[in-house]
Amino acid sequence: MQHRFRSRIRSGLALAIGALVCACGGDGGDTGLEPEVNPGLPEVVTIAPENTGDGWRVSTPEAEGMDGSMLMSGLQAIRNGDYPRVDSVVVVKNDAVIAEGYFNGFARDSLHDVRSASKSVTSALAGIAIDQGLFGLDDTLAQHIPQFDSHTNMDDRKRAITIRHLLHMNSGLDCDDWNSSSPGNEERMYDSPDWVRFILNLRMARAPGDSPAYCTGGVVVLGHTISIRSGMTLDGFAMTYLFAPLGISDTGWRRSPDGRATGGGGMRLRPRDAAKFGSLYLNVGRWNGVPVLPGPWVEESKREVERLGANGYGLLWWKRRMFVPGTDQSGFFAWGNGGNFIFVIPAHRLLVVFTGSNYNSDQGDKPFEILDRSILAAIR
C-alpha cells in the first residue's frame, strides 16, 4: 500500500512539478519580494517541543498516538542532509505541537517565504469578506472593480467572471503560469507597472467555469477586490481579521510596484504561525475556541472542484488522497514553490508544515516523501 501511495505521488509530480516549481510564487524579478534573509542560526530537532507562550499546546508524539522514534528519524534525516534545503518542519497532532525541526540557518522565529502557499491565506480572507457581506461568492468582478469596462479585450465573458471563478482558477482569462508562452503568465505580470490592470486587460481564452488554468494574477485581482470592498489595505485587513485573532503580529507580503500588498504569493510567515493558520481548517475555523473563519467556508475549502495536473483543487487549496497505515484518507494542502506546504489531514487531527528553499527545483517535492515515510507512517 505504501508503494502504491508513493507511485501515485511520483506520477502526479511528473505531470505537475515542472510547472509548479516555476508557478507557485516564482522569483519574478523585481517584484517587491526581498531576497530571503538567512539568519544563520543553529539547527534544532525535538520531539519534546518548547512551550513558548505563543498559544500552542505542546505534547509528545506518544501522548498523541504517534511513534516518536519514527518522527525523530525523519527529522534526523533532514539534519543529516538527506533532504537538502528543507528549512523547517512542524508537526501538530490533536491541536498540540509534538515535533519540530529548524535547519539551514532558519529558526522558530524566522519569517520564511512560503510563495504560493500564500494563496490559501487569500482564500481565507475572501471567506471572511463574504461573511462580512462585502461581496458574494457569485458576485461578478464588474460589480466591485471601478471602471471595469475600461479594460481592454472586454466582452460578456469577462463581465461574467465571479469571485468563485478566481477561487477555483477557472476564470477563463488567457492566463496560465504553467505555460511560459501564456499572455497572462505571472512573469509577464511582474514586469508590468499595474498588475491588476495587466490581468484584467487579458483576452478571454474560454468562458468562465469551463476549465481551470493556474493563474497567480487572478489571486492578485481577488486580493485587490477584498481591499476595495473593505476600504483597507489587504495586509491591514488580514492583520485585523485573521492574524491578530491568531496571535500573529509579524508577517511579510509581496508588494506590487505601487507598494500595495498582494495575495498571489510571496508571504512570509513563521512556521508555527503557518501552523496556526492551518489549524483553523481542523477546528471549523476556530483557534483555541475563538471563531476566526466561518465554519461553512472551512468545510467548502475541503471540496475538490477542479483538477489541476494530478491533484484536486478548489478555493485555492490542493486536494489529494493520502496513505495512512490501514486506510486511504483525504487530505488537502497549501503548496508553494520551494517545498513550502501546510498539510491538513482531518481524519487524524494531523497538521504538518514544511518550509523550504528549493525554489524552482524539483527537490521542492521532497516534503511529500518525508510526510509519507516518517510522519504518516508514525500514526499508530
C-alpha positions as CSV (number, residue, x, y, z in Angstrom):
1,M,0.0,0.0,0.0
2,Q,2.8,2.4,0.8
3,H,4.4,1.6,-2.6
4,R,1.1,2.4,-4.2
5,F,0.9,5.8,-2.5
6,R,4.5,6.7,-3.4
7,S,3.8,5.7,-7.0
8,R,0.7,7.9,-7.0
9,I,2.8,10.8,-5.8
10,R,5.5,10.2,-8.4
11,S,3.0,10.1,-11.3
12,G,1.3,13.2,-10.1
13,L,4.5,15.1,-9.6
14,A,5.8,14.0,-13.0
15,L,2.8,15.8,-14.6
16,A,2.9,18.9,-12.4
17,I,6.2,19.6,-10.7
18,G,7.9,21.1,-13.6
19,A,5.2,23.7,-13.9
20,L,4.7,24.2,-10.2
21,V,8.4,24.9,-9.4
22,C,8.1,28.0,-11.7
23,A,4.5,28.9,-11.0
24,C,3.9,28.7,-7.2
25,G,5.1,32.2,-6.5
26,G,8.1,32.2,-8.7
27,D,11.0,34.6,-8.5
28,G,9.5,37.2,-10.8
29,G,12.5,39.5,-10.9
30,D,12.0,42.9,-9.3
31,T,8.6,42.2,-7.7
32,G,8.8,43.8,-4.3
33,L,9.8,40.4,-3.0
34,E,13.0,40.9,-1.0
35,P,15.7,38.2,-1.1
36,E,15.4,35.5,1.6
37,V,17.4,36.5,4.6
38,N,19.1,33.6,6.3
39,P,19.7,34.4,9.9
40,G,22.4,31.6,10.2
41,L,21.1,30.1,13.5
42,P,21.8,26.7,14.9
43,E,19.7,23.7,13.9
44,V,17.1,22.4,16.4
45,V,15.4,19.0,16.3
46,T,13.0,18.0,19.0
47,I,10.1,15.7,19.8
48,A,9.6,17.5,23.1
49,P,8.7,21.0,21.8
50,E,9.1,24.0,24.0
51,N,6.1,25.9,25.2
52,T,6.9,29.4,24.1
53,G,3.7,31.1,25.2
54,D,2.6,31.6,21.6
55,G,-0.8,29.9,22.2
56,W,0.2,26.4,21.2
57,R,-0.3,23.5,23.5
58,V,2.8,21.2,23.4
59,S,2.9,17.5,23.9
60,T,4.9,14.4,22.9
61,P,4.2,12.0,20.0
62,E,3.4,9.1,22.2
63,A,0.9,11.1,24.2
64,E,-0.9,11.9,20.9
65,G,-0.8,8.4,19.4
66,M,2.3,8.6,17.2
67,D,5.7,6.9,17.1
68,G,8.3,9.4,18.4
69,S,11.3,7.4,17.1
70,M,9.9,7.4,13.6
71,L,9.3,11.1,13.7
72,M,12.8,11.7,15.1
73,S,14.4,9.6,12.3
74,G,12.7,11.8,9.8
75,L,14.0,15.0,11.4
76,Q,17.5,13.5,11.7
77,A,17.4,12.6,8.0
78,I,16.8,16.3,7.2
79,R,19.6,17.3,9.6
80,N,22.0,14.8,8.1
81,G,21.5,16.2,4.6
82,D,19.2,13.6,3.1
83,Y,16.7,16.3,2.2
84,P,18.7,19.5,1.4
85,R,17.1,22.9,1.8
86,V,14.2,21.7,3.8
87,D,14.3,24.6,6.3
88,S,11.6,23.6,8.9
89,V,9.1,21.0,9.9
90,V,6.3,21.5,12.4
91,V,4.1,18.5,13.3
92,V,0.8,19.2,15.1
93,K,-1.5,16.3,16.4
94,N,-4.7,16.8,18.3
95,D,-4.0,20.6,18.5
96,A,-0.6,20.2,20.1
97,V,2.8,20.7,18.6
98,I,4.6,17.3,19.0
99,A,7.7,17.7,16.9
100,E,9.6,20.4,15.1
101,G,12.9,20.9,13.4
102,Y,14.7,24.0,12.1
103,F,17.6,23.8,9.6
104,N,19.9,25.6,7.3
105,G,20.2,28.6,9.5
106,F,16.5,29.2,9.9
107,A,14.9,29.1,13.3
108,R,11.5,29.0,15.0
109,D,11.1,32.8,14.9
110,S,12.4,33.2,11.3
111,L,9.9,34.6,8.8
112,H,10.0,32.3,5.7
113,D,8.8,33.0,2.2
114,V,6.1,30.4,1.6
115,R,5.4,31.5,-2.0
116,S,2.1,30.3,-3.4
117,A,1.0,28.7,-0.1
118,S,0.0,32.4,0.4
119,K,-2.9,31.8,-2.0
120,S,-4.7,29.7,0.7
121,V,-4.4,32.7,3.1
122,T,-6.0,34.9,0.5
123,S,-8.8,32.3,0.2
124,A,-9.4,32.6,4.0
125,L,-9.5,36.4,3.6
126,A,-12.1,36.0,0.9
127,G,-14.2,33.8,3.2
128,I,-14.0,36.5,5.9
129,A,-15.0,39.2,3.4
130,I,-18.0,37.2,2.2
131,D,-19.1,36.5,5.8
132,Q,-18.9,40.3,6.5
133,G,-21.2,40.9,3.5
134,L,-18.5,42.8,1.5
135,F,-19.3,40.7,-1.6
136,G,-20.9,37.4,-2.6
137,L,-19.2,34.3,-3.9
138,D,-21.1,34.6,-7.2
139,D,-20.8,38.4,-7.5
140,T,-19.0,39.4,-10.7
141,L,-15.8,41.4,-10.7
142,A,-17.6,44.0,-12.8
143,Q,-19.9,44.7,-9.7
144,H,-17.0,45.7,-7.5
145,I,-14.0,46.9,-9.5
146,P,-14.4,50.6,-10.6
147,Q,-14.4,51.3,-14.4
148,F,-14.3,47.6,-15.1
149,D,-15.4,48.1,-18.7
150,S,-12.4,50.3,-19.4
151,H,-10.2,47.3,-19.5
152,T,-9.2,46.1,-23.0
153,N,-10.5,42.9,-24.6
154,M,-13.8,43.4,-22.9
155,D,-16.7,41.1,-23.7
156,D,-19.6,39.5,-22.0
157,R,-17.5,36.5,-20.9
158,K,-15.1,38.8,-19.0
159,R,-18.1,40.6,-17.4
160,A,-19.3,37.2,-16.2
161,I,-16.1,36.4,-14.2
162,T,-17.1,36.0,-10.5
163,I,-15.3,35.7,-7.2
164,R,-15.9,32.0,-7.3
165,H,-14.1,31.7,-10.6
166,L,-10.9,33.3,-9.2
167,L,-11.0,31.0,-6.2
168,H,-11.2,27.9,-8.4
169,M,-8.7,29.0,-11.0
170,N,-11.3,28.8,-13.8
171,S,-11.8,32.5,-14.7
172,G,-11.3,31.8,-18.4
173,L,-8.7,34.6,-18.7
174,D,-5.8,33.8,-21.0
175,C,-3.5,33.3,-18.0
176,D,-1.6,30.1,-17.3
177,D,1.5,30.1,-15.2
178,W,2.3,26.6,-16.2
179,N,2.8,27.8,-19.8
180,S,5.7,30.1,-20.3
181,S,4.1,31.5,-23.5
182,S,0.8,32.3,-21.9
183,P,0.0,36.1,-22.3
184,G,-1.0,36.2,-18.6
185,N,1.9,34.2,-17.2
186,E,2.9,35.7,-13.8
187,E,6.4,36.6,-15.0
188,R,4.9,38.9,-17.6
189,M,2.6,40.4,-14.9
190,Y,5.6,41.2,-12.7
191,D,7.2,43.2,-15.5
192,S,4.1,45.4,-15.8
193,P,3.6,48.6,-13.7
194,D,0.0,47.7,-12.8
195,W,-0.6,44.0,-12.0
196,V,-4.3,44.2,-11.7
197,R,-4.8,46.1,-14.9
198,F,-2.4,43.8,-16.7
199,I,-4.6,40.7,-15.7
200,L,-7.9,42.4,-16.4
201,N,-6.7,43.6,-19.8
202,L,-6.1,40.0,-21.0
203,R,-8.3,38.5,-23.6
204,M,-10.6,35.6,-22.7
205,A,-9.3,32.1,-23.6
206,R,-12.6,30.4,-22.7
207,A,-15.9,31.0,-20.9
208,P,-15.6,31.4,-17.1
209,G,-16.0,28.0,-15.4
210,D,-15.2,25.9,-18.5
211,S,-11.8,24.6,-17.4
212,P,-9.1,25.6,-15.0
213,A,-5.6,27.1,-15.5
214,Y,-3.2,28.0,-12.8
215,C,-3.2,31.8,-12.7
216,T,-1.4,33.8,-9.9
217,G,-2.7,37.0,-11.4
218,G,-6.3,36.0,-10.7
219,V,-5.5,35.8,-7.0
220,V,-3.9,39.2,-7.2
221,V,-7.2,40.5,-8.5
222,L,-9.0,38.8,-5.7
223,G,-6.8,40.4,-3.1
224,H,-7.4,43.8,-4.8
225,T,-11.2,43.2,-4.7
226,I,-11.0,42.5,-0.9
227,S,-9.1,45.7,-0.4
228,I,-11.6,47.8,-2.5
229,R,-14.6,46.4,-0.7
230,S,-13.2,46.6,2.8
231,G,-11.7,50.1,2.3
232,M,-8.5,48.7,3.9
233,T,-5.1,47.5,2.6
234,L,-5.0,43.8,2.1
235,D,-2.4,43.4,4.8
236,G,-4.4,45.6,7.1
237,F,-7.5,43.5,6.5
238,A,-5.5,40.3,7.1
239,M,-3.9,41.6,10.3
240,T,-7.3,42.8,11.8
241,Y,-9.5,39.8,10.9
242,L,-7.1,36.9,10.5
243,F,-3.7,37.2,12.0
244,A,-4.4,39.2,15.2
245,P,-7.0,36.7,16.4
246,L,-4.4,34.0,15.9
247,G,-1.8,36.0,17.9
248,I,0.3,36.6,14.8
249,S,2.0,40.0,14.8
250,D,4.7,39.8,12.3
251,T,4.3,38.9,8.6
252,G,5.8,39.8,5.2
253,W,4.0,40.5,2.0
254,R,4.9,40.6,-1.7
255,R,4.0,44.1,-2.9
256,S,3.1,45.4,-6.4
257,P,5.0,48.3,-7.9
258,D,2.7,50.8,-6.3
259,G,3.6,49.4,-2.9
260,R,0.3,47.6,-2.2
261,A,0.3,44.2,-0.5
262,T,-0.8,41.4,-2.9
263,G,-2.3,38.0,-2.3
264,G,-0.9,35.8,-5.1
265,G,2.3,34.7,-3.4
266,G,5.4,35.7,-1.5
267,M,4.0,35.9,2.0
268,R,6.5,35.5,4.9
269,L,5.3,33.6,8.0
270,R,6.9,31.9,10.9
271,P,6.5,28.1,10.7
272,R,4.4,27.9,13.9
273,D,2.3,30.8,12.7
274,A,1.7,29.0,9.4
275,A,0.5,26.0,11.5
276,K,-1.9,28.3,13.4
277,F,-3.4,29.2,10.1
278,G,-3.7,25.6,9.1
279,S,-5.2,24.6,12.4
280,L,-8.3,26.7,11.6
281,Y,-9.1,24.0,9.0
282,L,-9.0,21.3,11.6
283,N,-11.2,23.2,14.0
284,V,-14.1,24.6,11.9
285,G,-12.5,28.0,11.7
286,R,-11.6,28.3,15.4
287,W,-8.3,29.0,17.2
288,N,-8.3,27.9,20.8
289,G,-12.1,28.1,20.8
290,V,-12.3,31.6,19.3
291,P,-14.1,31.9,15.9
292,V,-11.8,33.3,13.2
293,L,-13.1,31.8,9.9
294,P,-16.7,30.9,9.0
295,G,-17.2,27.2,9.6
296,P,-19.0,26.6,6.3
297,W,-16.1,28.2,4.4
298,V,-13.7,25.8,6.0
299,E,-15.9,22.9,5.0
300,E,-16.2,24.1,1.5
301,S,-12.4,24.5,1.3
302,K,-12.0,20.8,1.6
303,R,-14.0,20.1,-1.5
304,E,-12.5,19.2,-4.9
305,V,-14.0,21.4,-7.6
306,E,-11.4,21.2,-10.4
307,R,-8.4,19.1,-11.4
308,L,-5.0,20.8,-11.9
309,G,-2.4,18.4,-13.1
310,A,-2.8,15.2,-11.0
311,N,-4.3,17.0,-8.0
312,G,-7.7,18.2,-7.0
313,Y,-8.3,21.9,-6.5
314,G,-10.8,24.3,-5.0
315,L,-11.0,27.6,-3.1
316,L,-7.2,28.0,-3.6
317,W,-6.4,24.7,-1.8
318,W,-5.0,21.5,-3.3
319,K,-6.6,18.1,-2.6
320,R,-5.1,14.6,-2.7
321,R,-5.7,11.1,-1.2
322,M,-3.0,10.3,1.3
323,F,-2.0,7.0,2.7
324,V,-2.2,6.4,6.4
325,P,-1.4,2.9,7.7
326,G,-4.6,0.9,7.3
327,T,-6.6,3.2,5.1
328,D,-6.5,5.9,2.5
329,Q,-7.6,9.4,3.7
330,S,-8.4,12.6,2.1
331,G,-6.0,15.5,2.7
332,F,-5.7,19.0,1.5
333,F,-2.8,21.4,1.5
334,A,-1.4,24.8,0.7
335,W,1.5,24.5,-1.7
336,G,4.3,26.9,-2.6
337,N,7.4,26.8,-4.8
338,G,10.5,25.6,-2.9
339,G,8.9,23.0,-0.8
340,N,6.5,25.1,1.3
341,F,3.4,23.2,2.5
342,I,0.6,23.3,5.0
343,F,-0.8,19.7,5.0
344,V,-4.2,19.2,6.7
345,I,-5.4,15.6,7.3
346,P,-8.7,15.9,9.2
347,A,-9.3,12.2,9.9
348,H,-6.3,12.0,12.1
349,R,-6.3,15.6,13.5
350,L,-2.9,16.0,11.9
351,L,-1.3,19.1,10.6
352,V,2.2,19.3,9.1
353,V,4.0,22.5,8.0
354,F,7.2,22.5,5.8
355,T,9.2,25.5,4.8
356,G,11.9,25.1,2.2
357,S,14.2,26.9,-0.1
358,N,14.3,24.6,-3.1
359,Y,12.9,27.3,-5.3
360,N,12.5,26.4,-9.0
361,S,13.8,22.9,-8.3
362,D,12.2,19.5,-8.4
363,Q,13.7,19.0,-5.0
364,G,10.7,21.0,-3.7
365,D,8.6,17.8,-3.8
366,K,10.7,16.2,-1.0
367,P,8.2,17.0,1.7
368,F,5.8,14.5,0.1
369,E,8.4,11.8,0.7
370,I,9.1,12.9,4.3
371,L,5.4,13.1,5.0
372,D,4.9,9.5,3.7
373,R,7.9,7.8,5.2
374,S,8.3,9.5,8.6
375,I,5.1,11.2,9.6
376,L,2.0,9.4,8.2
377,A,3.7,6.1,8.9
378,A,4.2,7.2,12.5
379,I,0.5,7.2,13.2
380,R,-0.4,4.3,15.5
